[in-house]
Amino acid sequence: MKKLKELIEKLNTTDECVEIEAKKGSEVGKSILETICSFSNEPNLGGGYILLGVEKEEESTSLFPEYVITGIAQKDLDQIQRDISTQCTSVFNRPVRPKVHIETVNNKNVIIVFVNELSPEQKPLYFIKRGLPQGAFRRIGSADHHCTEDDLAVFYQQTDSFDQSIIKDATLDDLSEESIELYRKYRKKVNPSAEELIYSDEDLLRAISAVKKIDNELKITYTGLLTFGSRLGLRRLLPMVRVDYIRIPTNEWIGNTDQRFTTTLDMRGSLLELVQRIINTINDDLPKGFELTDEHIQAKTKGLPYRVLREAVVNALIHRSYRENSPIQIIRYPNRIEITNPGFSLKTEEQLGEPGSINRNPFIASIFHETNLAETKGSGIRFMQRLMNESGMMPPTFESDRLNNKFTIRLLLHHLLSEKDLKWLNNFEKYQLNDNQKRILIFVREVGAVDNASARQINGCEANIANSDLRKLTKAGLLSTKGKNRFAYYIPSKDLEKNYFKHADNQEISEFEKGSVNSLPTNLIALPTNLNSLPTNLKVLSTKLDGSFDWFASLSKEDLQELSKIKAEIDSLPQRIPDKKILEDLIFRICSFKSFKLSELTILLNKNEKYLYQGYIKDLLQQKRLSYKYPEMPNHPDQAYQSITRKN
C-alpha cells in the first residue's frame, strides 16, 4: 500500500484523482460503500484508495485550496474499521475485503482503505437491495457513477450486444438492395478476394449478423436495418434515427429569435449511404483557405482535414446508442463544428485516444472497419489528433456526458498559431507562458471556457500538467475559476475580456466577441427607464429577480403581455397541480423568452428547487423541449435552460 504522504501529494497535484477518494469519514455511509463498489468494478484501474480523515480546505482563502488531514477521533477508529468489514461482507452480492490500516500524523488519525479490483468473472459487484444495473457502480474520473445497461453489456462480458437484437415487425422488404450493393463495392475495394463477396445476399447478410434465422424464418437485426435499411423502412421502424445539420450564425446557441438558425437539414438513410452525404454537407459549408509555396505552383487547399471530418462522423454513427430515440446533431458555428450523438463514451476520459476499442455496436463497427470507412480499431481519436496537429489546427476536444447520455466531438475551425494569433500572444510576453498555456488561452478566446479534460486534449498532456497550466493562468489573473473539484472549469477573467479580446492590431474583434455582440437583443438601445412601465405582476417579479428589470424592459409590448399572461396562469395554479403537463408547458413557454437559471424558475413558479429539477426540468431536457445554455458544461454554476423551438 502507498504511504499517506504520497497519496495526499498526488491529490493536491491533480486536484481530482481516479484512484484516490478523500472523505471526512466520521461514519461508514452510502458514499463510502459506493466508492468501494466502483473501485472493485472499474476495468483496468487496479483498485483504489479511500482516505478517511482527509478533507479539502473549503474555507481557505487560497486560490487553490489543498487537501489536509483533519483526522478521526481515537474513540471512533475501531468502530469505523468494524463497520467497513461488516458492511462489505453483507450489503453486496459477494463479500469484498478491503485492506485497512491507520496512519497518524501530528496526532491526527487517518484510515487508509485500499480496495482491490475484482477479477472479470467476479464482476459486477452491486448492492443486493438495488439490483442491476442501478446497484452497480463504476469509477469515472474522480466520481462514482451508477452503471447502465451499456456498462453491463460491454464491461461485464454479456454475450449479446444491442445491435444483434431483432427488430419487431421488420421484414426483408425494409432492406435496400442499393445499400447491400454499396457494401459489396466498398468491401471489394478493400479486399477483392474477400470470401463473402461470392455469397448470395441472404448468406452475406447472415454472415455479418444483419439477419438471423429463427424458426426457419429470417429476422432483421438492428445491424441489418441500420446498415442496409431503406429510407421508408427506417422512417417506419426507427423514426428518430436521423442526423440533424444545423447552421448557427453566432458562436453561441441563440435564444428565441427569428435568426436562430440559418440552415436546418435532417438526413435519413442507411448508415453506409449516410456517411458520404453527411461529410459532403459539412465539407461544402466549410471555409477554405489557400497556401502558395515555392514547391507548388498551384494553390493548395488549407483547412479542416477531410479524414478528420470523416472519422468524426463515423465515430458518431458507430458508437451512438441506438437504444435512445434521438438524432445525431451536427451544429455548425462560425468558429467550430460540434457533433453530438446519443450515448456516452464507454471509455473513460483518461482512456480516450489510447489504443484499443470498446464497442457499443460491435457488428456495425465491424462492417465500417471491413469497408475501410473507419480507421484501425481503437485509433480513431489519436488519428484525428495527429492529423489536426499536422495541419496546424487546434486538436479536437471530446466530452462524454454520462448524466445526459451523450458524447460530443468539437472541431475548432482555427489554425493553431496563425500570424494574427502570434501577434495577439505578444500581449502576454510578461507572463512567460509556455506553448501549452498559449494554446489554452486561444481555446478560451474561441470557445469561452476550458476545463482540465479540454486542456489535456488540446495539449496531449497528463492531468497534473494540465492542472499546473490552468493554475498558472489563473494566478496570473487571465482566467477565473468556476465550480469545485471535478466540476471545476475556467472562463476568461474580466481583465482578459476587457484588455485582450482584440487582436494586437486593435482592429479585428475575435470570433468570441462577435458571438457575444451578435447575440444581444437589438432593442436594448431603447430600454424604458423606470420600473413602472412593466405590468403590475411583472413589476413585483422584477424586484425578486436580481438584475431582471433590464431584461423585462427589453421585451416588446406583445412579449410583455404574453409573459404577464403566463405569470397570471402560474399564480392561479393550485398547490397540488393535477396534471404534470400543465407545469411542463408553462416552463417551456417561459424559457422561450430567454434562458432561465433553476434558481430563477423556482422564484417564478414558487416551487422547491430539487422538486422542480427532478420532476420537470430533467424530463423536459430528455424530451428535447429544453436545452442547456452551456451545453459544453452541464454543471456550469450559471447553467440556464432555454426552449428548443426548432421544428424538424
C-alpha positions as CSV (number, residue, x, y, z in Angstrom):
1,M,0.0,0.0,0.0
2,K,1.1,3.6,-0.7
3,K,2.1,5.9,2.1
4,L,-0.3,8.7,3.2
5,K,2.1,11.5,2.3
6,E,2.4,10.2,-1.3
7,L,-1.4,9.9,-1.7
8,I,-2.1,13.4,-0.4
9,E,0.6,14.8,-2.7
10,K,-1.0,13.2,-5.7
11,L,-4.4,14.5,-4.7
12,N,-3.0,18.1,-4.5
13,T,-1.2,17.8,-7.8
14,T,-4.1,16.5,-9.9
15,D,-6.9,18.2,-8.0
16,E,-9.1,15.2,-9.0
17,C,-8.0,11.6,-9.0
18,V,-9.5,8.5,-10.4
19,E,-7.8,6.1,-7.9
20,I,-7.9,8.2,-4.7
21,E,-11.0,9.4,-2.8
22,A,-10.8,11.7,0.3
23,K,-13.7,11.7,2.7
24,K,-14.5,13.1,6.2
25,G,-15.1,9.5,7.3
26,S,-17.0,10.1,10.6
27,E,-19.1,7.0,9.8
28,V,-19.4,4.3,7.1
29,G,-22.3,5.5,5.0
30,K,-23.6,5.1,1.5
31,S,-20.9,7.3,-0.1
32,I,-18.0,5.2,1.2
33,L,-19.7,1.9,0.1
34,E,-20.4,3.3,-3.4
35,T,-16.7,4.2,-3.8
36,I,-15.7,0.7,-2.6
37,C,-18.1,-0.8,-5.2
38,S,-16.8,1.4,-8.0
39,F,-13.1,0.7,-7.2
40,S,-14.0,-3.0,-7.3
41,N,-15.7,-2.8,-10.7
42,E,-13.7,-0.4,-12.8
43,P,-11.8,-2.3,-15.5
44,N,-8.0,-1.9,-15.6
45,L,-7.9,0.6,-12.7
46,G,-6.3,-1.9,-10.4
47,G,-8.4,-0.7,-7.4
48,G,-8.1,2.5,-5.4
49,Y,-7.6,4.2,-2.1
50,I,-10.1,5.8,0.2
51,L,-8.7,8.3,2.8
52,L,-10.9,8.8,5.8
53,G,-10.0,11.9,7.8
54,V,-8.7,13.9,4.8
55,E,-10.6,16.9,3.5
56,K,-10.3,19.9,1.2
57,E,-9.9,23.3,2.9
58,E,-13.3,24.6,1.8
59,E,-12.9,27.8,4.0
60,S,-9.4,28.5,2.7
61,T,-8.7,31.9,1.2
62,S,-6.2,30.3,-1.1
63,L,-7.0,30.4,-4.8
64,F,-6.4,26.6,-4.9
65,P,-7.4,25.0,-1.6
66,E,-5.5,21.9,-0.8
67,Y,-6.3,18.6,0.9
68,V,-5.4,18.5,4.5
69,I,-5.5,16.0,7.3
70,T,-8.5,16.7,9.6
71,G,-8.2,13.4,11.4
72,I,-10.6,10.9,13.0
73,A,-11.2,10.7,16.7
74,Q,-9.4,7.9,18.5
75,K,-12.7,6.6,20.0
76,D,-14.2,6.1,16.5
77,L,-11.3,4.2,14.9
78,D,-12.3,0.7,15.9
79,Q,-16.0,1.2,15.1
80,I,-15.3,2.5,11.6
81,Q,-13.0,-0.4,10.8
82,R,-15.6,-2.9,12.1
83,D,-18.3,-1.2,10.0
84,I,-16.3,-1.4,6.8
85,S,-15.6,-5.1,7.4
86,T,-19.2,-5.9,8.3
87,Q,-20.9,-4.0,5.5
88,C,-18.5,-5.1,2.8
89,T,-19.5,-8.7,3.6
90,S,-23.2,-8.1,3.8
91,V,-24.5,-5.3,1.5
92,F,-23.0,-6.5,-1.8
93,N,-23.8,-9.6,-3.9
94,R,-20.5,-11.1,-2.9
95,P,-18.2,-10.3,0.1
96,V,-15.3,-7.9,-0.5
97,R,-12.4,-7.4,1.9
98,P,-10.6,-4.1,1.6
99,K,-7.2,-3.7,3.2
100,V,-7.4,-1.2,6.1
101,H,-4.7,0.4,8.1
102,I,-4.2,3.6,10.2
103,E,-1.5,6.3,9.9
104,T,-1.1,9.0,12.5
105,V,0.4,12.4,11.6
106,N,0.8,15.2,14.2
107,N,-1.6,13.3,16.5
108,K,-4.3,13.1,13.8
109,N,-5.5,9.7,12.7
110,V,-6.2,8.8,9.0
111,I,-7.8,5.5,8.0
112,I,-6.4,4.3,4.6
113,V,-8.6,1.8,2.8
114,F,-7.3,0.0,-0.3
115,V,-9.9,-1.7,-2.5
116,N,-8.7,-4.3,-5.0
117,E,-10.3,-4.5,-8.4
118,L,-12.2,-7.7,-8.8
119,S,-11.4,-10.3,-11.5
120,P,-13.7,-10.2,-14.6
121,E,-15.6,-13.4,-13.6
122,Q,-16.4,-11.8,-10.2
123,K,-17.9,-8.6,-11.7
124,P,-20.2,-6.8,-11.4
125,L,-20.2,-6.1,-7.6
126,Y,-23.5,-4.5,-6.7
127,F,-25.8,-3.6,-3.8
128,I,-28.2,-6.5,-3.3
129,K,-31.2,-4.3,-2.4
130,R,-30.8,-2.2,-5.5
131,G,-30.1,-4.9,-8.0
132,L,-28.7,-4.4,-11.6
133,P,-27.9,-2.1,-13.2
134,Q,-28.5,0.7,-10.7
135,G,-26.9,-1.2,-7.8
136,A,-23.5,-1.4,-9.5
137,F,-21.1,1.5,-9.7
138,R,-18.1,2.5,-11.9
139,R,-15.3,4.9,-11.2
140,I,-15.3,7.5,-13.9
141,G,-12.8,10.3,-13.4
142,S,-13.0,11.2,-9.7
143,A,-16.6,10.2,-9.3
144,D,-18.7,7.1,-8.7
145,H,-21.5,6.5,-11.3
146,H,-24.4,4.2,-11.5
147,C,-23.9,1.5,-14.1
148,T,-26.1,1.4,-17.2
149,E,-27.2,-1.5,-19.5
150,D,-24.3,-0.5,-21.8
151,D,-21.8,-0.9,-19.0
152,L,-23.1,-4.3,-18.1
153,A,-23.1,-5.5,-21.7
154,V,-19.6,-4.3,-22.6
155,F,-17.6,-4.4,-19.4
156,Y,-19.2,-7.4,-17.7
157,Q,-18.9,-9.9,-20.6
158,Q,-22.6,-10.2,-21.7
159,T,-22.5,-12.0,-25.0
160,D,-25.3,-10.3,-26.9
161,S,-24.9,-6.7,-27.9
162,F,-27.9,-4.4,-28.7
163,D,-27.1,-4.3,-32.4
164,Q,-27.6,-8.1,-32.6
165,S,-31.1,-7.9,-31.3
166,I,-34.1,-8.5,-33.5
167,I,-36.4,-5.6,-34.6
168,K,-40.0,-6.5,-34.3
169,D,-42.1,-6.0,-37.4
170,A,-39.1,-5.6,-39.7
171,T,-39.1,-7.7,-42.9
172,L,-36.7,-8.2,-45.8
173,D,-38.7,-5.6,-47.8
174,D,-37.3,-3.0,-45.3
175,L,-33.8,-3.5,-46.6
176,S,-32.3,-1.6,-49.6
177,E,-30.7,-3.5,-52.4
178,E,-28.7,-0.4,-53.2
179,S,-27.1,-0.4,-49.7
180,I,-26.2,-4.1,-50.0
181,E,-24.6,-3.4,-53.3
182,L,-22.8,-0.4,-51.8
183,Y,-21.3,-2.7,-49.1
184,R,-20.1,-5.1,-51.8
185,K,-18.5,-2.2,-53.7
186,Y,-16.7,-0.9,-50.6
187,R,-15.6,-4.4,-49.5
188,K,-14.3,-5.3,-52.9
189,K,-12.2,-2.1,-53.0
190,V,-10.6,-3.1,-49.7
191,N,-10.2,-6.8,-50.4
192,P,-11.2,-8.0,-53.9
193,S,-10.8,-11.7,-52.8
194,A,-12.9,-11.4,-49.7
195,E,-14.9,-14.7,-49.4
196,E,-18.2,-13.1,-48.5
197,L,-18.3,-11.3,-51.9
198,I,-19.3,-14.6,-53.6
199,Y,-22.1,-15.2,-51.1
200,S,-25.8,-14.7,-52.1
201,D,-27.4,-11.6,-50.5
202,E,-29.1,-13.8,-47.9
203,D,-25.8,-15.6,-46.9
204,L,-23.9,-12.3,-46.9
205,L,-26.4,-10.7,-44.5
206,R,-26.3,-13.7,-42.2
207,A,-22.5,-13.7,-42.2
208,I,-22.4,-10.2,-40.9
209,S,-25.3,-10.6,-38.4
210,A,-27.6,-8.3,-40.4
211,V,-30.2,-11.0,-40.3
212,K,-30.8,-14.1,-38.1
213,K,-32.6,-17.3,-38.9
214,I,-35.1,-18.1,-36.2
215,D,-37.6,-21.0,-36.7
216,N,-36.6,-21.2,-40.3
217,E,-37.5,-17.5,-40.9
218,L,-35.1,-14.6,-41.5
219,K,-35.4,-11.8,-38.9
220,I,-33.8,-8.4,-39.3
221,T,-31.4,-7.2,-36.6
222,Y,-30.6,-3.6,-35.7
223,T,-27.3,-4.1,-37.6
224,G,-29.3,-5.1,-40.7
225,L,-31.9,-2.3,-40.6
226,L,-29.4,0.5,-39.6
227,T,-26.7,-0.5,-42.1
228,F,-28.8,-1.7,-45.0
229,G,-32.3,-0.3,-44.3
230,S,-34.4,1.6,-46.9
231,R,-35.4,5.2,-46.1
232,L,-39.1,4.0,-45.9
233,G,-38.2,1.2,-43.5
234,L,-36.1,3.3,-41.3
235,R,-38.7,6.1,-41.1
236,R,-41.4,3.5,-40.2
237,L,-39.4,1.5,-37.6
238,L,-36.8,3.9,-36.3
239,P,-38.2,7.4,-36.9
240,M,-35.7,9.2,-34.7
241,V,-32.6,7.6,-36.2
242,R,-31.5,10.5,-38.3
243,V,-28.8,13.2,-38.5
244,D,-29.7,16.9,-38.0
245,Y,-27.4,19.5,-39.5
246,I,-27.9,23.0,-38.0
247,R,-26.2,26.2,-39.1
248,I,-25.9,28.8,-36.4
249,P,-24.9,32.5,-37.3
250,T,-23.0,33.2,-34.0
251,N,-20.7,31.3,-31.7
252,E,-23.3,30.7,-29.0
253,W,-26.6,28.8,-29.0
254,I,-29.1,31.5,-29.7
255,G,-32.4,32.0,-27.9
256,N,-35.8,32.5,-29.4
257,T,-35.2,34.9,-32.3
258,D,-36.1,34.9,-36.0
259,Q,-32.4,34.4,-36.9
260,R,-31.8,31.5,-34.7
261,F,-30.9,29.1,-37.5
262,T,-29.7,29.9,-41.0
263,T,-29.7,26.3,-42.1
264,T,-31.5,23.2,-40.8
265,L,-31.4,19.9,-42.6
266,D,-32.3,16.4,-41.5
267,M,-30.7,13.4,-43.2
268,R,-32.0,9.8,-43.2
269,G,-31.0,6.6,-44.8
270,S,-28.8,3.5,-44.2
271,L,-25.5,4.2,-42.4
272,L,-23.5,3.2,-45.5
273,E,-25.4,5.7,-47.6
274,L,-25.4,8.5,-44.9
275,V,-21.6,8.7,-44.3
276,Q,-20.7,10.4,-47.6
277,R,-23.9,12.5,-47.6
278,I,-23.1,13.9,-44.1
279,I,-19.5,14.6,-44.9
280,N,-20.3,16.3,-48.2
281,T,-22.9,18.5,-46.5
282,I,-20.4,19.7,-43.8
283,N,-17.5,20.0,-46.2
284,D,-19.4,22.1,-48.7
285,D,-20.2,24.5,-45.9
286,L,-16.6,24.9,-44.6
287,P,-14.4,27.9,-45.2
288,K,-11.3,27.0,-47.3
289,G,-8.0,29.0,-47.3
290,F,-5.2,28.7,-49.8
291,E,-1.5,28.4,-49.3
292,L,1.2,29.0,-52.1
293,T,4.7,27.6,-51.6
294,D,7.8,27.6,-53.8
295,E,7.4,23.9,-54.3
296,H,3.8,24.1,-55.5
297,I,2.9,26.5,-58.3
298,Q,-0.8,25.8,-57.8
299,A,-2.8,26.8,-54.8
300,K,-3.0,24.2,-52.1
301,T,-6.3,23.9,-50.2
302,K,-5.8,24.5,-46.5
303,G,-8.4,23.8,-43.8
304,L,-10.1,21.0,-41.8
305,P,-8.6,17.7,-42.9
306,Y,-11.1,15.6,-44.8
307,R,-10.2,12.4,-43.0
308,V,-10.7,14.1,-39.6
309,L,-14.2,15.1,-40.6
310,R,-14.9,11.5,-41.9
311,E,-13.6,9.9,-38.7
312,A,-15.7,12.3,-36.5
313,V,-18.9,11.5,-38.5
314,V,-18.2,7.7,-38.5
315,N,-17.4,7.8,-34.7
316,A,-20.9,9.3,-34.1
317,L,-22.6,6.7,-36.3
318,I,-21.0,3.5,-35.0
319,H,-20.6,4.5,-31.3
320,R,-24.0,6.1,-30.7
321,S,-26.6,4.4,-28.5
322,Y,-29.4,3.1,-30.7
323,R,-31.4,2.5,-27.5
324,E,-32.0,6.2,-27.4
325,N,-34.8,7.7,-29.6
326,S,-33.0,10.9,-30.5
327,P,-31.0,12.1,-33.6
328,I,-27.3,12.8,-34.0
329,Q,-26.9,16.6,-34.0
330,I,-24.3,18.4,-36.0
331,I,-24.1,22.1,-35.2
332,R,-22.0,24.4,-37.4
333,Y,-21.0,27.5,-35.6
334,P,-18.8,30.2,-37.3
335,N,-15.7,29.0,-35.4
336,R,-16.4,25.3,-34.8
337,I,-18.3,22.2,-35.6
338,E,-20.0,20.2,-32.8
339,I,-21.1,16.6,-33.4
340,T,-23.2,15.2,-30.6
341,N,-24.5,11.6,-30.6
342,P,-26.7,9.8,-28.0
343,G,-24.7,7.6,-25.7
344,F,-21.7,8.5,-23.5
345,S,-18.3,7.0,-24.3
346,L,-17.7,3.5,-22.9
347,K,-14.1,4.6,-22.5
348,T,-13.2,6.9,-19.6
349,E,-11.8,10.4,-20.4
350,E,-8.4,9.1,-19.4
351,Q,-8.6,6.3,-21.9
352,L,-9.8,8.4,-24.9
353,G,-7.0,8.3,-27.5
354,E,-5.4,5.2,-26.1
355,P,-5.1,2.1,-28.3
356,G,-7.9,-0.5,-28.1
357,S,-11.6,-0.2,-28.8
358,I,-14.7,-0.7,-26.7
359,N,-17.7,-1.0,-29.0
360,R,-21.3,-0.4,-28.1
361,N,-22.3,-1.7,-31.5
362,P,-19.5,-4.3,-32.4
363,F,-21.3,-5.7,-35.5
364,I,-21.9,-2.3,-37.0
365,A,-18.4,-1.2,-36.2
366,S,-17.0,-4.3,-37.9
367,I,-18.8,-3.5,-41.1
368,F,-17.4,0.0,-41.1
369,H,-13.8,-1.3,-40.5
370,E,-14.1,-4.0,-43.1
371,T,-15.2,-1.5,-45.7
372,N,-12.4,1.0,-44.6
373,L,-15.0,3.6,-43.7
374,A,-13.3,3.8,-40.2
375,E,-9.7,3.8,-39.2
376,T,-7.9,0.9,-37.4
377,K,-9.9,-0.2,-34.4
378,G,-9.4,1.9,-31.4
379,S,-7.1,4.5,-33.0
380,G,-9.7,7.0,-34.4
381,I,-9.2,9.7,-31.8
382,R,-5.5,9.5,-31.8
383,F,-5.6,9.6,-35.6
384,M,-7.7,12.7,-35.6
385,Q,-5.4,14.5,-33.1
386,R,-2.4,13.7,-35.2
387,L,-3.9,15.0,-38.4
388,M,-5.2,18.2,-36.8
389,N,-1.7,18.8,-35.4
390,E,0.0,18.2,-38.7
391,S,-2.5,20.6,-40.3
392,G,-1.5,23.3,-37.8
393,M,-5.0,23.3,-36.3
394,M,-6.4,23.1,-32.8
395,P,-6.7,19.4,-31.8
396,P,-10.3,18.1,-31.4
397,T,-11.8,18.0,-28.0
398,F,-14.2,15.4,-26.6
399,E,-16.9,15.5,-23.9
400,S,-18.5,12.3,-22.6
401,D,-21.6,13.2,-20.6
402,R,-22.9,10.2,-18.6
403,L,-25.6,12.2,-16.9
404,N,-27.3,13.2,-20.1
405,N,-26.1,10.1,-22.0
406,K,-24.4,11.9,-24.9
407,F,-20.9,12.3,-26.5
408,T,-19.7,15.4,-28.2
409,I,-16.7,16.0,-30.6
410,R,-15.7,19.6,-31.2
411,L,-13.6,20.6,-34.2
412,L,-12.3,24.2,-34.0
413,L,-12.0,25.8,-37.4
414,H,-9.0,27.6,-36.2
415,H,-5.3,27.3,-37.1
416,L,-3.2,26.6,-34.0
417,L,-0.9,29.6,-34.1
418,S,-1.8,31.8,-37.1
419,E,0.1,35.1,-37.7
420,K,-2.7,37.0,-36.0
421,D,-2.6,34.6,-33.0
422,L,1.2,35.1,-32.6
423,K,0.6,38.8,-32.8
424,W,-2.1,38.6,-30.2
425,L,0.0,36.4,-27.9
426,N,2.7,39.1,-27.8
427,N,0.4,40.8,-25.3
428,F,1.3,38.1,-22.8
429,E,5.1,38.0,-23.0
430,K,5.4,39.3,-19.5
431,Y,3.7,36.2,-18.1
432,Q,6.4,33.9,-19.7
433,L,3.7,31.4,-20.9
434,N,4.7,28.0,-22.3
435,D,3.2,26.7,-25.6
436,N,0.5,24.7,-23.7
437,Q,-0.6,27.7,-21.8
438,K,-0.8,29.8,-25.1
439,R,-3.0,27.1,-26.7
440,I,-5.3,27.2,-23.7
441,L,-5.7,31.0,-24.0
442,I,-6.5,30.7,-27.7
443,F,-9.0,27.9,-26.9
444,V,-10.7,30.1,-24.3
445,R,-10.8,33.0,-26.6
446,E,-12.6,30.9,-29.3
447,V,-14.9,28.7,-27.1
448,G,-15.3,30.8,-24.0
449,A,-14.3,28.2,-21.3
450,V,-11.9,25.3,-20.7
451,D,-11.7,22.5,-18.1
452,N,-9.0,20.1,-17.2
453,A,-10.2,17.5,-19.8
454,S,-10.2,20.0,-22.6
455,A,-6.8,21.3,-21.7
456,R,-5.4,17.7,-21.7
457,Q,-6.9,17.0,-25.1
458,I,-5.7,20.2,-26.9
459,N,-2.2,19.8,-25.5
460,G,-1.9,16.0,-25.3
461,C,-0.7,16.0,-21.7
462,E,-1.4,14.4,-18.4
463,A,-4.0,15.7,-15.9
464,N,-1.3,17.0,-13.5
465,I,0.4,19.1,-16.3
466,A,-3.0,20.5,-17.5
467,N,-3.8,21.4,-13.9
468,S,-0.5,23.1,-13.4
469,D,-1.0,25.2,-16.6
470,L,-4.5,26.2,-15.6
471,R,-3.3,27.2,-12.2
472,K,-0.6,29.4,-13.6
473,L,-3.1,31.2,-16.0
474,T,-5.5,31.7,-13.0
475,K,-2.8,33.0,-10.7
476,A,-1.7,35.4,-13.5
477,G,-5.2,36.8,-13.5
478,L,-6.0,35.7,-17.0
479,L,-8.6,33.0,-16.1
480,S,-11.3,32.8,-13.4
481,T,-12.3,29.5,-11.7
482,K,-15.9,28.3,-11.6
483,G,-17.2,25.2,-9.8
484,K,-15.3,22.9,-7.5
485,N,-13.4,19.7,-7.6
486,R,-14.4,17.6,-10.6
487,F,-16.9,20.3,-11.7
488,A,-14.2,23.0,-11.9
489,Y,-13.7,24.9,-15.1
490,Y,-12.2,28.2,-16.2
491,I,-13.5,31.2,-18.1
492,P,-11.8,34.4,-19.2
493,S,-11.1,36.8,-16.3
494,K,-12.6,40.3,-16.5
495,D,-9.1,41.6,-17.2
496,L,-8.6,39.2,-20.1
497,E,-12.0,40.1,-21.6
498,K,-11.5,43.9,-21.2
499,N,-7.9,44.3,-22.3
500,Y,-7.1,41.4,-24.6
501,F,-10.1,40.2,-26.5
502,K,-9.0,42.2,-29.5
503,H,-6.1,41.2,-31.8
504,A,-2.8,43.1,-31.4
505,D,-3.7,45.4,-34.3
506,N,-6.6,46.7,-32.2
507,Q,-9.0,46.5,-35.1
508,E,-10.2,42.9,-35.6
509,I,-12.6,41.6,-33.0
510,S,-12.2,37.9,-32.1
511,E,-14.9,35.4,-33.1
512,F,-15.7,35.0,-29.4
513,E,-16.6,38.7,-29.2
514,K,-18.6,38.6,-32.4
515,G,-20.7,35.8,-30.9
516,S,-21.4,37.8,-27.8
517,V,-22.2,41.0,-29.6
518,N,-24.4,39.4,-32.2
519,S,-26.5,37.7,-29.5
520,L,-27.6,40.9,-27.8
521,P,-31.2,42.0,-28.4
522,T,-31.4,44.8,-30.9
523,N,-33.9,46.7,-28.8
524,L,-31.6,47.1,-25.9
525,I,-30.8,50.6,-27.1
526,A,-34.3,51.7,-26.3
527,L,-34.8,50.5,-22.8
528,P,-37.6,52.0,-20.7
529,T,-36.1,54.0,-17.9
530,N,-38.4,53.1,-15.0
531,L,-39.9,50.1,-13.4
532,N,-43.5,51.5,-13.6
533,S,-43.6,50.7,-17.4
534,L,-43.9,47.0,-16.5
535,P,-47.2,45.2,-16.0
536,T,-48.0,45.0,-12.2
537,N,-47.4,41.3,-11.8
538,L,-44.0,41.5,-13.6
539,K,-43.1,44.6,-11.6
540,V,-43.3,42.6,-8.4
541,L,-41.4,39.7,-10.0
542,S,-38.7,42.0,-11.2
543,T,-38.0,43.1,-7.7
544,K,-37.5,39.4,-6.7
545,L,-35.1,38.5,-9.5
546,D,-31.8,40.3,-9.3
547,G,-31.0,42.3,-12.4
548,S,-34.2,41.3,-14.2
549,F,-35.5,44.8,-14.9
550,D,-33.2,45.4,-17.9
551,W,-34.4,42.1,-19.4
552,F,-38.1,42.7,-18.8
553,A,-37.7,46.3,-20.2
554,S,-36.0,45.0,-23.3
555,L,-39.1,43.0,-24.4
556,S,-41.6,44.2,-26.9
557,K,-45.1,45.2,-25.8
558,E,-46.6,42.0,-27.2
559,D,-44.0,39.8,-25.4
560,L,-44.6,41.6,-22.1
561,Q,-48.3,41.0,-22.4
562,E,-47.7,37.3,-23.2
563,L,-45.3,36.9,-20.2
564,S,-47.8,38.7,-18.0
565,K,-50.4,36.3,-19.0
566,I,-48.2,33.3,-18.2
567,K,-47.4,34.8,-14.8
568,A,-51.2,35.1,-14.1
569,E,-51.7,31.4,-15.1
570,I,-48.9,30.4,-12.7
571,D,-50.4,32.5,-9.8
572,S,-53.8,30.8,-10.4
573,L,-52.4,27.3,-10.1
574,P,-53.4,25.2,-7.0
575,Q,-50.6,23.9,-4.7
576,R,-51.1,20.4,-6.0
577,I,-51.1,20.5,-9.8
578,P,-53.4,17.8,-11.2
579,D,-51.6,17.3,-14.5
580,K,-47.8,17.4,-14.8
581,K,-48.1,18.6,-18.4
582,I,-49.6,21.9,-17.3
583,L,-46.4,22.9,-15.5
584,E,-44.2,21.5,-18.2
585,D,-45.9,23.6,-20.8
586,L,-45.6,26.7,-18.6
587,I,-41.9,26.1,-18.1
588,F,-41.5,25.6,-21.9
589,R,-43.3,28.9,-22.6
590,I,-41.3,30.8,-20.0
591,C,-38.0,29.6,-21.4
592,S,-38.9,30.6,-24.9
593,F,-38.3,34.2,-24.0
594,K,-34.8,33.7,-22.6
595,S,-32.7,31.2,-20.7
596,F,-33.6,30.9,-17.1
597,K,-31.5,29.5,-14.2
598,L,-33.1,26.9,-12.0
599,S,-33.0,29.4,-9.1
600,E,-34.9,31.9,-11.2
601,L,-37.5,29.3,-12.2
602,T,-38.1,28.4,-8.6
603,I,-39.0,32.1,-7.9
604,L,-41.2,32.3,-10.9
605,L,-43.0,29.1,-10.2
606,N,-42.9,29.2,-6.4
607,K,-41.6,25.6,-6.3
608,N,-38.8,23.8,-4.4
609,E,-35.5,23.7,-6.5
610,K,-35.0,19.9,-6.2
611,Y,-38.6,19.1,-6.9
612,L,-38.6,21.4,-10.0
613,Y,-35.4,19.8,-11.4
614,Q,-36.2,16.2,-10.7
615,G,-39.9,16.3,-11.6
616,Y,-39.9,18.7,-14.6
617,I,-36.6,20.1,-15.9
618,K,-34.9,16.8,-16.2
619,D,-37.8,15.3,-18.2
620,L,-38.0,18.4,-20.4
621,L,-34.3,18.0,-21.2
622,Q,-34.8,14.3,-22.1
623,Q,-37.8,15.2,-24.2
624,K,-35.6,17.7,-26.1
625,R,-38.0,20.5,-25.3
626,L,-35.4,22.3,-23.2
627,S,-31.7,22.7,-23.9
628,Y,-28.7,23.9,-21.8
629,K,-27.4,27.5,-22.2
630,Y,-24.0,26.0,-21.7
631,P,-24.2,22.6,-23.4
632,E,-20.4,22.2,-23.2
633,M,-20.6,22.1,-19.4
634,P,-23.9,20.8,-17.9
635,N,-22.5,21.5,-14.4
636,H,-21.8,25.2,-15.2
637,P,-22.7,27.2,-12.0
638,D,-24.5,29.7,-14.2
639,Q,-26.3,27.0,-16.1
640,A,-29.7,28.0,-17.5
641,Y,-32.4,26.4,-19.6
642,Q,-34.0,27.5,-22.9
643,S,-36.8,26.2,-25.0
644,I,-36.0,24.3,-28.2
645,T,-38.4,25.8,-30.7
646,R,-36.9,24.4,-33.9
647,K,-39.3,22.2,-35.9
648,N,-37.7,19.2,-37.5
